Amino acid sequence: MRRSRSSALLIAAAATFAAGPLRAQGSGTFEGGAAFLLLPVGARATALGQAGATERGTTEALFWNPAGLADIRRTELALHHYSFFLGTGDVFVLAVPAGGLGVFTAAAYILDYGETETGNGGGPPGLAVARNIALEASYATGLFGGLTAGIAYKLVQFRVDCSGTCIPGATGVGTTHALDVGVHYVLPTALPLEVGATLRNVGPKLQMNNSAQADPLPARLQVGAAWVVIRPSTTNLEGFDVRVLADVQGVVGQGDLSPATLLGIESGVRQAVRVRAGYAFIESQSRGPSLGLGVNVGRVGVDLAKTFYASDAIADQEPFHVSVRLLF
């Protein structure tokens, strides 16, 4: 896609949209280059208002709480895609359970902001392409009882490449590293209740120009609970249930914790059909409700999610998420 705005404005918009209170520490051209790490990935948790601290059993857990990957029982290959006014994001994930050794997961994530023409004093313009890239690897395992733990490593990069006749400074590359860690626990009680906690995006600053203009990663602490308020055994509809989720997310290493509440609810008949809704009370343009639908047939699962943000600036191009999973 081609955009008339500069790459710098795109990244600034991404930081405002995703991060809310987060602000770059310097005045460099590429402010907020890692803010994309806060954009929701995966249609399930996105539809549930981003209440993902207890997400488990699919590759989506890699982006919310890596401890949830420990509940994957079969090899899963998944594609998570989203599109909205900033660009398009695509994530390819492979999760391989290794019996008693745990679950190993690898992923490649590309957020493409599109193409931008760069002026050069009257001659033919160059063509700049801005992208965020993350390569991830994780390990998760059960510890004891209903307790699982997981850790994920990320190689994070923001880059602007230019072809043709490009103005000075039209290109740049910044690279850093980050870790996510998480735990998940299913309480051994009659009440079907589970809790999760995760610390995400902890690592060195992303530097594009110099250390004075480096941007801190958007580290977040998220804790939550999920419980089945209507169990299949208590209804006349075989397999029907209702599940409620509530998370609290806070900013880490940026001063004020600025807690935000994330709420979700889902219902359906086993995993065959799931209907989801949520609301993210985040102090940014990504605040608002969401809806989603999930269908599983045999070894194929498809999840859809649509968000409805309050900001008029993005109302016409609100994000749409699709997740497709294949089990082997």
N, C-alpha and C positions, 0 to 999 in steps of 0.2 A: 504494500500500500504506500502511497505518496502523501506526505504531509507538508503544509506550508510553514508550520512552526519549526523552530530550531530544536535540535536535540536537547539543548539545555532546558528549554521550556517544558519539554516532555518529561524530563526527569524531575524538574521542580513540581510539576503537576502530579507525578507519581508519588512523590514524597508527601504532598499535601493530602492526596486522596487516601493513601494507605496508612500513614503514620499518625495523623492528627497532631498531638503535641510534639512529635519528633521534629527537630530542626537541625540542619547541617551546622557544624561548628565553624566552618570557614566560609569564605565567599567565593570559592572556586567555581569554575564553569559547570562542573558536574556534581552539583550538590545533590545529596540524597540518593546516590547511586545504588545503595543497597536497600532502599525502602521497599523494593519489590518483594522482599522476603516476608512482608506482612500481608501481601495480597493472598486471599484464600485460594487454596488449591484443593480440588476434589469436590464433586457435586454433593456428596452426602453431608459433610460437615458444613459446607457453605449454605445448604438449604436449612440446616439446623441453627442458623444464626451464628455460625462459627464457634459453637459450643463443642469443641473438639478434644477436650482434655481426656475424655473417656472413649475416644474413637479407637476401635480395635477390630482385628480380624480381616482387614483389607489393607492394600497398599496406601490408602489415604492416611493411615496413622503416621506414616513417615513425616508428614507435614504438620501434624498436630501434636502427637505424643508418640515417640518411637517405641515406647513400651508396649503399645497396642499391636505392634507387628508380631509379638511373640505368640499371638493367638491365630496366626495364619497357619492352616493345616495342610494346604496344597499349594504347589507352585502357582504363582499368580503373575501374569503379564498384563499391565494396565496402561492405558492412555488417558491422561487427564488434560482436557482442553478448555480454555475459556477465551472469550473475546469481549472487548469493550472499547471505550473511546481512546484509551492510551495505546492499545495494540492487541496482540494475541499471544497467549501463553500456551505452551505445549510441554507436557511432562511424560516421559516414558519411564516406567518403573518395573523392575523384575524382583520378585520376592521368592526366595527358595528356602523352605523349611528343611532343616538337617537333623530331624529326629531330636534326640536328647541334647544335641549341641546348640539348639536355638534356631533362629531365623536370620538369614543374611539377605540384605536388600541393597540394590543399586539403582540409581536414577539419574536421568539427564533432564534438565529444566532450562527452557529457552523462552524468554519474554522478548518479543520482537516489537519495537516501537515504530517500525516502518522506515520509509526512505524520506530524506529531506534534501532539497536542492540547496547548495551552498554557493553564494555569490562570489564572484572573483574579479570585480571591477569592469564588467561589461562583456567579458568573453563567455564562452559556453560554460554553464555551471557544472560543478561536480555533484556527486550523489553520495550523501552520507547515510549510513545505516547504523542505528543505535540498538544495542541489545544488552540485556542482562542474561547471564549464564550461571547456572549452578550445577555442579556434579556432586552427587551425594552417595555415601555408602553408610550402611547402618547394621547394627547387630542388636538383637533382642532375645531375651530368654526368660523362662519362668524361674523364680527363685525358690519359693516354698508356698504351700497353700495356694491362695488365689493371688499372690503377689508376682508381678512381672516387672522387668526393667529393660530399658533400651537406651542406646546412644547412637547418634548420627553425626557424621562428619560431612562438612560442605566445603567445596572449593567454589568461591563466589567471585564473579567477575562482572564488571560493567565495561563495555567497549563501544567505541564509535569508529567505524571504518569508513573510508571515503575512496571512491573511484573517480577517475576523470580529473578535471582541473579543480583542485580543492584549495580553499583558503588556508593560511597558516593557522594551526590550532584546531582544525576541523576534526582531527582524529585524536584518540586517546584510549588508554587501557588502564584499568585499575583492578587489582586482584587482592583478595584476602581469604581468610579461612574462618570457619565457624563450627561450633558444636551445639547440638541439641541433646538434652538428657531428659529422661522421664521415668515415672513409675506409675503403675496401675494396680488397683487392688479390688478384688471382688469380695465383699464382706460375707463372712460365713454366718449369715442370719437368715431367718425365714423371709424377711423383706428383701426382694431382689434389688440390691443397691450396690453400686460400684463407684469408686472414686479414682481420680487421676490427677497428676501434677506434672508439669513439664516446664523446663527452662530452655528457651530457644534463642538462637542467633547470638551466641556468646563468642566473641573473638576480637582480633585486632581491627583497627579502623580500616576503612577502604580509602586508599590514597590514590588520587588521580594526578595531581600536580606536585604538591610537596606536603610535608608533614603538617604545616600550619593550616592546610586546607583539607586535611583528611576528615572523613565523615565516620562517626561511630556507627556500629551496626545497631539495628533496631531490636535490641534484646528485650524479650518479653517473658514474664512468669505467668503461667496460667494454671489454675486449679479448678476442678469441677466435679460434679456428681451426676449420675444418671440412675434413674430407678423406673421400674416397670409398675405403673400405677394400676393397670388392668392386665392381669395375667391370663394366658390362654385357658388355664384350668378353671377360671372363675366365670367364663362366658359360655354361652350356648354355641358360639361360632368357633369351630375348631381352628386353633392356631392364631386367633385374633388377639392382639395386645395393643397397649398404649404405653409409650415410653416418654418420659420427660427428662430434659437435660438442663443444667444450669452451671455456667462457668463464670469465673471472675478473672480478668486479664489485667496485668499491671506492667508499667514501664520499668525497666531495670537499668540502673546506671545513668539515668538522665535527671536525677533529682527527685521530683515528686513522683510517686508511684502511679498516680492518675488512674485508679481502677475503673474498669469498664465491665458491665454485666452483659453476658451473652446467654440467650435463652433459646431452647428448641423443644419441639415435640414431634414425635413420629408415631405412626400407627400402620397396621397392615396385617396380612395373614402370613405368618412365618416370614421368610425372606422372599417369597414369590412376588409380592407387591407391597411397596412401602410408600406412604404419603408423608411428607415432611413439611414443617413450617418453623420459622424462627424469627428472632429479632436481635440485631447487634446494636447495643447501646454504646457505640464507640464515638468518641468526640472527634470525628473527622467526617469527610464527605461519604465515607462508606457506612455511615449509620443508616439503619433502616431495616425493613422486613425482608423475608425471603421465603420462597416456596420451592418444593422439589418433589420428584417422583422417582422411584426405583423399581426396576423389574429384573427378576432373575429367572432364567430358563436354562435348566441343565447346567452347563459349565460356563455360561455367558451371563454377565450382569451389566446392566446399563442404568446409570443414574443421571438425572437432569436437575438443574437448579437455576432459578432466576432470582435476582435480587432487585429490590425496588428502593433505590436510595432517595433521600429527601432533597438532595441538592439539585437545583434546576439546571446546573451546568452539565450534568451527566444524565439527566432524565431520559434523553432520547437514545442513549447508547449504554444502558445499564448492562452489567456483566451477565453473560449466559455461560453456564458451565455444563460440560458433558464428560462423564467418566465411563469408560468401557473396560471391563475386566474379563480376562480369559483364564480359566483354571485348568490345570493339567494334572 
